[in-house]
Amino acid sequence: MTYLWVYEGTLDETGTVLTLDCEGPDFEKAGRTARYQDIITIKDENTRNFSSRTQNPDGTWKPVMSSDYNRISAV
């Protein structure tokens, strides 16, 4: 892909949710753009969640994916 994704982010008041907003190619309608959000949430000391969603024409958000990351012992 040759598109450069430029993000603007905000951190919530708890310091545990980083929301990254951007606009990029609409994967459902060629030649158009769509709004996207990537959200990183710190659940606890060892767990993070990364999720992504796209905005529908009516303003609602459609989840694209979500993944939890867990720290494991190196021993």
Distance bins in CASP14 RR format, pairs under 12 A and 6 or more apart:
PFRMAT RR
TARGET T0000
AUTHOR 0000-0000-0000
RMODE 2
METHOD distances of the structure
MODEL  1
1 24 0 0 0 0 1 0 0 0 0 0 0
1 25 1 0 0 1 0 0 0 0 0 0 0
1 27 0 0 0 0 0 1 0 0 0 0 0
2 24 0 0 0 0 0 1 0 0 0 0 0
2 25 0 0 0 0 1 0 0 0 0 0 0
3 22 0 0 0 0 0 1 0 0 0 0 0
3 23 0 0 0 0 1 0 0 0 0 0 0
3 24 1 0 0 1 0 0 0 0 0 0 0
3 25 1 0 1 0 0 0 0 0 0 0 0
3 26 0 0 0 0 0 1 0 0 0 0 0
3 27 0 0 0 0 0 1 0 0 0 0 0
3 31 0 0 0 0 0 1 0 0 0 0 0
3 33 0 0 0 0 1 0 0 0 0 0 0
3 34 0 0 0 0 0 1 0 0 0 0 0
3 36 0 0 0 0 0 1 0 0 0 0 0
4 22 0 0 0 0 1 0 0 0 0 0 0
4 23 0 0 0 0 0 1 0 0 0 0 0
4 24 0 0 0 0 1 0 0 0 0 0 0
4 25 0 0 0 0 0 1 0 0 0 0 0
5 20 0 0 0 0 1 0 0 0 0 0 0
5 21 0 0 0 0 0 1 0 0 0 0 0
5 22 1 0 1 0 0 0 0 0 0 0 0
5 23 0 0 0 0 1 0 0 0 0 0 0
5 24 1 0 0 1 0 0 0 0 0 0 0
5 25 0 0 0 0 1 0 0 0 0 0 0
5 33 0 0 0 0 0 1 0 0 0 0 0
5 34 0 0 0 0 0 1 0 0 0 0 0
5 35 0 0 0 0 0 1 0 0 0 0 0
5 36 0 0 0 0 1 0 0 0 0 0 0
5 37 0 0 0 0 0 1 0 0 0 0 0
5 38 0 0 0 0 1 0 0 0 0 0 0
5 52 0 0 0 0 0 1 0 0 0 0 0
6 20 0 0 0 0 0 1 0 0 0 0 0
6 21 0 0 0 0 1 0 0 0 0 0 0
6 22 1 0 0 1 0 0 0 0 0 0 0
6 23 0 0 0 0 1 0 0 0 0 0 0
6 24 0 0 0 0 1 0 0 0 0 0 0
6 33 0 0 0 0 0 1 0 0 0 0 0
6 36 0 0 0 0 0 1 0 0 0 0 0
7 18 0 0 0 0 0 1 0 0 0 0 0
7 19 0 0 0 0 1 0 0 0 0 0 0
7 20 1 0 1 0 0 0 0 0 0 0 0
7 21 1 0 0 1 0 0 0 0 0 0 0
7 22 1 0 1 0 0 0 0 0 0 0 0
7 23 0 0 0 0 1 0 0 0 0 0 0
7 24 0 0 0 0 0 1 0 0 0 0 0
7 35 0 0 0 0 0 1 0 0 0 0 0
7 36 0 0 0 0 1 0 0 0 0 0 0
7 37 0 0 0 0 1 0 0 0 0 0 0
7 38 1 0 0 1 0 0 0 0 0 0 0
7 39 0 0 0 0 0 1 0 0 0 0 0
7 40 0 0 0 0 0 1 0 0 0 0 0
7 52 0 0 0 0 0 1 0 0 0 0 0
8 18 0 0 0 0 0 1 0 0 0 0 0
8 19 0 0 0 0 1 0 0 0 0 0 0
8 20 1 0 0 1 0 0 0 0 0 0 0
8 21 1 0 1 0 0 0 0 0 0 0 0
8 22 1 0 0 1 0 0 0 0 0 0 0
8 23 0 0 0 0 1 0 0 0 0 0 0
8 35 0 0 0 0 0 1 0 0 0 0 0
8 36 0 0 0 0 0 1 0 0 0 0 0
8 37 0 0 0 0 0 1 0 0 0 0 0
8 38 0 0 0 0 0 1 0 0 0 0 0
9 17 0 0 0 0 0 1 0 0 0 0 0
9 18 1 0 0 1 0 0 0 0 0 0 0
9 19 1 0 0 1 0 0 0 0 0 0 0
9 20 1 0 1 0 0 0 0 0 0 0 0
9 21 1 0 0 1 0 0 0 0 0 0 0
9 22 0 0 0 0 1 0 0 0 0 0 0
9 37 0 0 0 0 1 0 0 0 0 0 0
9 38 0 0 0 0 1 0 0 0 0 0 0
9 39 0 0 0 0 0 1 0 0 0 0 0
9 40 0 0 0 0 0 1 0 0 0 0 0
10 17 0 0 0 0 1 0 0 0 0 0 0
10 18 1 0 0 1 0 0 0 0 0 0 0
10 19 1 0 1 0 0 0 0 0 0 0 0
10 20 0 0 0 0 1 0 0 0 0 0 0
10 21 1 0 0 1 0 0 0 0 0 0 0
10 37 0 0 0 0 0 1 0 0 0 0 0
10 38 0 0 0 0 0 1 0 0 0 0 0
10 39 0 0 0 0 0 1 0 0 0 0 0
10 40 0 0 0 0 0 1 0 0 0 0 0
11 17 1 0 0 1 0 0 0 0 0 0 0
11 18 1 0 1 0 0 0 0 0 0 0 0
11 19 1 0 0 1 0 0 0 0 0 0 0
11 20 0 0 0 0 0 1 0 0 0 0 0
11 39 0 0 0 0 0 1 0 0 0 0 0
11 40 0 0 0 0 1 0 0 0 0 0 0
11 41 0 0 0 0 0 1 0 0 0 0 0
11 42 0 0 0 0 0 1 0 0 0 0 0
12 18 1 0 0 1 0 0 0 0 0 0 0
12 19 1 0 0 1 0 0 0 0 0 0 0
12 39 0 0 0 0 1 0 0 0 0 0 0
12 40 0 0 0 0 0 1 0 0 0 0 0
12 41 0 0 0 0 1 0 0 0 0 0 0
12 42 0 0 0 0 0 1 0 0 0 0 0
14 41 0 0 0 0 1 0 0 0 0 0 0
14 42 0 0 0 0 1 0 0 0 0 0 0
14 43 0 0 0 0 0 1 0 0 0 0 0
15 40 0 0 0 0 0 1 0 0 0 0 0
15 41 0 0 0 0 1 0 0 0 0 0 0
15 42 1 0 0 1 0 0 0 0 0 0 0
16 39 0 0 0 0 0 1 0 0 0 0 0
16 40 0 0 0 0 1 0 0 0 0 0 0
16 41 1 0 0 1 0 0 0 0 0 0 0
16 42 1 0 1 0 0 0 0 0 0 0 0
16 43 1 0 0 1 0 0 0 0 0 0 0
16 44 0 0 0 0 1 0 0 0 0 0 0
16 45 0 0 0 0 0 1 0 0 0 0 0
16 47 0 0 0 0 0 1 0 0 0 0 0
16 48 0 0 0 0 1 0 0 0 0 0 0
16 49 0 0 0 0 0 1 0 0 0 0 0
17 37 0 0 0 0 0 1 0 0 0 0 0
17 38 0 0 0 0 0 1 0 0 0 0 0
17 39 1 0 0 1 0 0 0 0 0 0 0
17 40 1 0 0 1 0 0 0 0 0 0 0
17 41 1 0 1 0 0 0 0 0 0 0 0
17 42 1 0 0 1 0 0 0 0 0 0 0
17 43 0 0 0 0 0 1 0 0 0 0 0
17 48 0 0 0 0 0 1 0 0 0 0 0
17 49 0 0 0 0 1 0 0 0 0 0 0
17 50 0 0 0 0 0 1 0 0 0 0 0
17 51 0 0 0 0 0 1 0 0 0 0 0
18 37 0 0 0 0 0 1 0 0 0 0 0
18 38 0 0 0 0 1 0 0 0 0 0 0
18 39 1 0 0 1 0 0 0 0 0 0 0
18 40 1 0 1 0 0 0 0 0 0 0 0
18 41 1 0 0 1 0 0 0 0 0 0 0
18 42 0 0 0 0 1 0 0 0 0 0 0
18 48 0 0 0 0 0 1 0 0 0 0 0
18 49 0 0 0 0 0 1 0 0 0 0 0
18 50 0 0 0 0 1 0 0 0 0 0 0
18 51 0 0 0 0 0 1 0 0 0 0 0
19 36 0 0 0 0 0 1 0 0 0 0 0
19 37 1 0 1 0 0 0 0 0 0 0 0
19 38 1 0 0 1 0 0 0 0 0 0 0
19 39 1 0 1 0 0 0 0 0 0 0 0
19 40 0 0 0 0 1 0 0 0 0 0 0
19 41 0 0 0 0 1 0 0 0 0 0 0
19 50 0 0 0 0 0 1 0 0 0 0 0
19 51 0 0 0 0 0 1 0 0 0 0 0
19 52 0 0 0 0 0 1 0 0 0 0 0
19 53 0 0 0 0 0 1 0 0 0 0 0
19 61 0 0 0 0 0 1 0 0 0 0 0
20 35 0 0 0 0 0 1 0 0 0 0 0
20 36 0 0 0 0 1 0 0 0 0 0 0
20 37 1 0 0 1 0 0 0 0 0 0 0
20 38 1 0 1 0 0 0 0 0 0 0 0
20 39 1 0 0 1 0 0 0 0 0 0 0
20 40 1 0 0 1 0 0 0 0 0 0 0
20 41 0 0 0 0 0 1 0 0 0 0 0
20 50 0 0 0 0 0 1 0 0 0 0 0
20 51 0 0 0 0 0 1 0 0 0 0 0
20 52 0 0 0 0 1 0 0 0 0 0 0
20 53 0 0 0 0 0 1 0 0 0 0 0
21 34 0 0 0 0 0 1 0 0 0 0 0
21 35 1 0 0 1 0 0 0 0 0 0 0
21 36 1 0 0 1 0 0 0 0 0 0 0
21 37 1 0 1 0 0 0 0 0 0 0 0
21 38 0 0 0 0 1 0 0 0 0 0 0
21 39 0 0 0 0 1 0 0 0 0 0 0
21 52 0 0 0 0 0 1 0 0 0 0 0
21 53 0 0 0 0 0 1 0 0 0 0 0
21 54 0 0 0 0 0 1 0 0 0 0 0
21 55 0 0 0 0 1 0 0 0 0 0 0
21 61 0 0 0 0 0 1 0 0 0 0 0
22 33 0 0 0 0 1 0 0 0 0 0 0
22 34 0 0 0 0 1 0 0 0 0 0 0
22 35 1 0 0 1 0 0 0 0 0 0 0
22 36 1 0 1 0 0 0 0 0 0 0 0
22 37 1 0 0 1 0 0 0 0 0 0 0
22 38 1 0 0 1 0 0 0 0 0 0 0
22 52 0 0 0 0 0 1 0 0 0 0 0
22 53 0 0 0 0 0 1 0 0 0 0 0
22 54 0 0 0 0 0 1 0 0 0 0 0
22 55 0 0 0 0 0 1 0 0 0 0 0
23 32 0 0 0 0 0 1 0 0 0 0 0
23 33 1 0 1 0 0 0 0 0 0 0 0
23 34 1 0 0 1 0 0 0 0 0 0 0
23 35 1 0 1 0 0 0 0 0 0 0 0
23 36 1 0 0 1 0 0 0 0 0 0 0
23 37 0 0 0 0 0 1 0 0 0 0 0
23 54 0 0 0 0 0 1 0 0 0 0 0
23 55 0 0 0 0 1 0 0 0 0 0 0
24 31 0 0 0 0 0 1 0 0 0 0 0
24 32 0 0 0 0 1 0 0 0 0 0 0
24 33 1 0 1 0 0 0 0 0 0 0 0
24 34 1 0 0 1 0 0 0 0 0 0 0
24 35 1 0 0 1 0 0 0 0 0 0 0
24 36 1 0 0 1 0 0 0 0 0 0 0
24 37 0 0 0 0 0 1 0 0 0 0 0
24 54 0 0 0 0 1 0 0 0 0 0 0
24 55 0 0 0 0 0 1 0 0 0 0 0
25 31 1 0 0 1 0 0 0 0 0 0 0
25 32 1 0 0 1 0 0 0 0 0 0 0
25 33 1 0 0 1 0 0 0 0 0 0 0
25 34 1 0 0 1 0 0 0 0 0 0 0
25 35 0 0 0 0 0 1 0 0 0 0 0
25 36 0 0 0 0 1 0 0 0 0 0 0
25 54 0 0 0 0 0 1 0 0 0 0 0
26 32 1 0 1 0 0 0 0 0 0 0 0
26 33 1 0 1 0 0 0 0 0 0 0 0
26 34 1 1 0 0 0 0 0 0 0 0 0
26 35 0 0 0 0 1 0 0 0 0 0 0
26 36 0 0 0 0 1 0 0 0 0 0 0
26 54 0 0 0 0 1 0 0 0 0 0 0
26 55 0 0 0 0 0 1 0 0 0 0 0
26 56 0 0 0 0 0 1 0 0 0 0 0
26 57 0 0 0 0 1 0 0 0 0 0 0
26 62 0 0 0 0 0 1 0 0 0 0 0
27 33 0 0 0 0 0 1 0 0 0 0 0
27 34 1 0 0 1 0 0 0 0 0 0 0
27 36 0 0 0 0 1 0 0 0 0 0 0
27 52 0 0 0 0 0 1 0 0 0 0 0
27 54 1 0 0 1 0 0 0 0 0 0 0
27 62 0 0 0 0 0 1 0 0 0 0 0
27 64 0 0 0 0 1 0 0 0 0 0 0
28 34 1 0 0 1 0 0 0 0 0 0 0
28 54 0 0 0 0 1 0 0 0 0 0 0
28 55 0 0 0 0 0 1 0 0 0 0 0
28 56 0 0 0 0 1 0 0 0 0 0 0
28 57 0 0 0 0 0 1 0 0 0 0 0
28 62 0 0 0 0 1 0 0 0 0 0 0
28 64 0 0 0 0 0 1 0 0 0 0 0
29 54 0 0 0 0 0 1 0 0 0 0 0
29 56 0 0 0 0 0 1 0 0 0 0 0
29 57 0 0 0 0 1 0 0 0 0 0 0
32 54 0 0 0 0 0 1 0 0 0 0 0
32 57 0 0 0 0 0 1 0 0 0 0 0
33 54 0 0 0 0 0 1 0 0 0 0 0
33 55 0 0 0 0 0 1 0 0 0 0 0
34 52 0 0 0 0 0 1 0 0 0 0 0
34 53 0 0 0 0 0 1 0 0 0 0 0
34 54 1 0 1 0 0 0 0 0 0 0 0
34 55 1 0 0 1 0 0 0 0 0 0 0
34 56 0 0 0 0 1 0 0 0 0 0 0
34 57 0 0 0 0 1 0 0 0 0 0 0
34 59 0 0 0 0 0 1 0 0 0 0 0
34 61 0 0 0 0 0 1 0 0 0 0 0
34 62 0 0 0 0 1 0 0 0 0 0 0
34 64 0 0 0 0 0 1 0 0 0 0 0
35 52 0 0 0 0 0 1 0 0 0 0 0
35 53 0 0 0 0 1 0 0 0 0 0 0
35 54 1 0 0 1 0 0 0 0 0 0 0
35 55 1 0 1 0 0 0 0 0 0 0 0
35 56 0 0 0 0 1 0 0 0 0 0 0
35 57 0 0 0 0 0 1 0 0 0 0 0
35 59 0 0 0 0 1 0 0 0 0 0 0
35 60 0 0 0 0 0 1 0 0 0 0 0
35 61 0 0 0 0 1 0 0 0 0 0 0
35 62 0 0 0 0 0 1 0 0 0 0 0
36 51 0 0 0 0 0 1 0 0 0 0 0
36 52 1 0 0 1 0 0 0 0 0 0 0
36 53 1 0 0 1 0 0 0 0 0 0 0
36 54 1 0 1 0 0 0 0 0 0 0 0
36 55 1 0 0 1 0 0 0 0 0 0 0
36 56 0 0 0 0 0 1 0 0 0 0 0
36 61 0 0 0 0 1 0 0 0 0 0 0
36 62 0 0 0 0 0 1 0 0 0 0 0
36 63 0 0 0 0 0 1 0 0 0 0 0
36 64 1 0 0 1 0 0 0 0 0 0 0
36 65 0 0 0 0 0 1 0 0 0 0 0
37 50 0 0 0 0 0 1 0 0 0 0 0
37 51 0 0 0 0 1 0 0 0 0 0 0
37 52 1 0 0 1 0 0 0 0 0 0 0
37 53 1 0 1 0 0 0 0 0 0 0 0
37 54 1 0 0 1 0 0 0 0 0 0 0
37 55 1 0 0 1 0 0 0 0 0 0 0
37 59 0 0 0 0 0 1 0 0 0 0 0
37 61 1 0 0 1 0 0 0 0 0 0 0
37 62 0 0 0 0 0 1 0 0 0 0 0
37 63 0 0 0 0 0 1 0 0 0 0 0
37 64 0 0 0 0 1 0 0 0 0 0 0
37 65 0 0 0 0 0 1 0 0 0 0 0
38 49 0 0 0 0 0 1 0 0 0 0 0
38 50 1 0 0 1 0 0 0 0 0 0 0
38 51 1 0 0 1 0 0 0 0 0 0 0
38 52 1 0 1 0 0 0 0 0 0 0 0
38 53 0 0 0 0 1 0 0 0 0 0 0
38 54 0 0 0 0 0 1 0 0 0 0 0
38 63 0 0 0 0 0 1 0 0 0 0 0
38 64 0 0 0 0 1 0 0 0 0 0 0
38 65 0 0 0 0 1 0 0 0 0 0 0
38 66 0 0 0 0 0 1 0 0 0 0 0
38 67 0 0 0 0 0 1 0 0 0 0 0
39 48 0 0 0 0 0 1 0 0 0 0 0
39 49 1 0 0 1 0 0 0 0 0 0 0
39 50 1 0 0 1 0 0 0 0 0 0 0
39 51 1 0 1 0 0 0 0 0 0 0 0
39 52 1 0 0 1 0 0 0 0 0 0 0
39 53 1 0 0 1 0 0 0 0 0 0 0
39 61 0 0 0 0 0 1 0 0 0 0 0
39 63 0 0 0 0 0 1 0 0 0 0 0
39 64 0 0 0 0 0 1 0 0 0 0 0
39 65 0 0 0 0 0 1 0 0 0 0 0
39 66 0 0 0 0 1 0 0 0 0 0 0
39 67 0 0 0 0 0 1 0 0 0 0 0
40 47 0 0 0 0 0 1 0 0 0 0 0
40 48 1 0 0 1 0 0 0 0 0 0 0
40 49 1 0 0 1 0 0 0 0 0 0 0
40 50 1 0 1 0 0 0 0 0 0 0 0
40 51 0 0 0 0 1 0 0 0 0 0 0
40 52 0 0 0 0 0 1 0 0 0 0 0
40 66 0 0 0 0 0 1 0 0 0 0 0
40 67 0 0 0 0 0 1 0 0 0 0 0
40 68 0 0 0 0 0 1 0 0 0 0 0
40 69 0 0 0 0 1 0 0 0 0 0 0
41 47 0 0 0 0 1 0 0 0 0 0 0
41 48 1 0 0 1 0 0 0 0 0 0 0
41 49 1 0 1 0 0 0 0 0 0 0 0
41 50 0 0 0 0 1 0 0 0 0 0 0
41 51 1 0 0 1 0 0 0 0 0 0 0
41 66 0 0 0 0 1 0 0 0 0 0 0
41 67 0 0 0 0 0 1 0 0 0 0 0
41 68 0 0 0 0 1 0 0 0 0 0 0
41 69 0 0 0 0 0 1 0 0 0 0 0
42 48 1 0 1 0 0 0 0 0 0 0 0
42 49 0 0 0 0 1 0 0 0 0 0 0
42 50 0 0 0 0 0 1 0 0 0 0 0
42 68 0 0 0 0 0 1 0 0 0 0 0
42 69 0 0 0 0 0 1 0 0 0 0 0
42 71 0 0 0 0 0 1 0 0 0 0 0
43 49 1 0 1 0 0 0 0 0 0 0 0
43 50 0 0 0 0 0 1 0 0 0 0 0
43 51 0 0 0 0 0 1 0 0 0 0 0
43 66 0 0 0 0 0 1 0 0 0 0 0
43 68 1 0 0 1 0 0 0 0 0 0 0
43 69 0 0 0 0 1 0 0 0 0 0 0
43 70 0 0 0 0 1 0 0 0 0 0 0
43 71 0 0 0 0 0 1 0 0 0 0 0
44 68 0 0 0 0 0 1 0 0 0 0 0
44 69 0 0 0 0 0 1 0 0 0 0 0
44 70 0 0 0 0 1 0 0 0 0 0 0
44 71 0 0 0 0 1 0 0 0 0 0 0
45 70 0 0 0 0 0 1 0 0 0 0 0
45 71 1 0 0 1 0 0 0 0 0 0 0
46 68 0 0 0 0 0 1 0 0 0 0 0
46 69 0 0 0 0 1 0 0 0 0 0 0
46 70 1 0 1 0 0 0 0 0 0 0 0
46 71 1 0 1 0 0 0 0 0 0 0 0
46 72 0 0 0 0 1 0 0 0 0 0 0
46 73 0 0 0 0 1 0 0 0 0 0 0
47 67 0 0 0 0 0 1 0 0 0 0 0
47 68 1 0 0 1 0 0 0 0 0 0 0
47 69 1 0 0 1 0 0 0 0 0 0 0
47 70 1 0 1 0 0 0 0 0 0 0 0
47 71 1 0 0 1 0 0 0 0 0 0 0
47 72 0 0 0 0 0 1 0 0 0 0 0
48 66 0 0 0 0 0 1 0 0 0 0 0
48 67 0 0 0 0 1 0 0 0 0 0 0
48 68 1 0 0 1 0 0 0 0 0 0 0
48 69 1 0 1 0 0 0 0 0 0 0 0
48 70 0 0 0 0 1 0 0 0 0 0 0
48 71 0 0 0 0 1 0 0 0 0 0 0
49 63 0 0 0 0 0 1 0 0 0 0 0
49 65 0 0 0 0 0 1 0 0 0 0 0
49 66 1 0 0 1 0 0 0 0 0 0 0
49 67 1 0 0 1 0 0 0 0 0 0 0
49 68 1 0 1 0 0 0 0 0 0 0 0
49 69 1 0 0 1 0 0 0 0 0 0 0
49 70 0 0 0 0 0 1 0 0 0 0 0
50 64 0 0 0 0 0 1 0 0 0 0 0
50 65 0 0 0 0 1 0 0 0 0 0 0
50 66 1 0 0 1 0 0 0 0 0 0 0
50 67 1 0 1 0 0 0 0 0 0 0 0
50 68 0 0 0 0 1 0 0 0 0 0 0
50 69 1 0 0 1 0 0 0 0 0 0 0
51 61 0 0 0 0 0 1 0 0 0 0 0
51 62 0 0 0 0 0 1 0 0 0 0 0
51 63 1 0 0 1 0 0 0 0 0 0 0
51 64 1 0 0 1 0 0 0 0 0 0 0
51 65 1 0 0 1 0 0 0 0 0 0 0
51 66 1 0 1 0 0 0 0 0 0 0 0
51 67 1 0 0 1 0 0 0 0 0 0 0
51 68 0 0 0 0 1 0 0 0 0 0 0
51 69 0 0 0 0 0 1 0 0 0 0 0
52 61 0 0 0 0 0 1 0 0 0 0 0
52 62 0 0 0 0 0 1 0 0 0 0 0
52 63 1 0 0 1 0 0 0 0 0 0 0
52 64 1 0 1 0 0 0 0 0 0 0 0
52 65 1 0 1 0 0 0 0 0 0 0 0
52 66 1 0 0 1 0 0 0 0 0 0 0
52 67 0 0 0 0 1 0 0 0 0 0 0
53 59 0 0 0 0 0 1 0 0 0 0 0
53 60 0 0 0 0 1 0 0 0 0 0 0
53 61 1 0 1 0 0 0 0 0 0 0 0
53 62 1 0 0 1 0 0 0 0 0 0 0
53 63 1 0 1 0 0 0 0 0 0 0 0
53 64 1 0 1 0 0 0 0 0 0 0 0
53 65 0 0 0 0 1 0 0 0 0 0 0
53 66 0 0 0 0 1 0 0 0 0 0 0
54 60 0 0 0 0 0 1 0 0 0 0 0
54 61 1 0 0 1 0 0 0 0 0 0 0
54 62 1 0 1 0 0 0 0 0 0 0 0
54 63 0 0 0 0 1 0 0 0 0 0 0
54 64 1 0 1 0 0 0 0 0 0 0 0
54 65 0 0 0 0 0 1 0 0 0 0 0
55 61 1 0 1 0 0 0 0 0 0 0 0
55 62 1 0 0 1 0 0 0 0 0 0 0
55 63 0 0 0 0 0 1 0 0 0 0 0
55 64 0 0 0 0 0 1 0 0 0 0 0
56 62 1 0 1 0 0 0 0 0 0 0 0
56 63 0 0 0 0 0 1 0 0 0 0 0
56 64 0 0 0 0 0 1 0 0 0 0 0
END
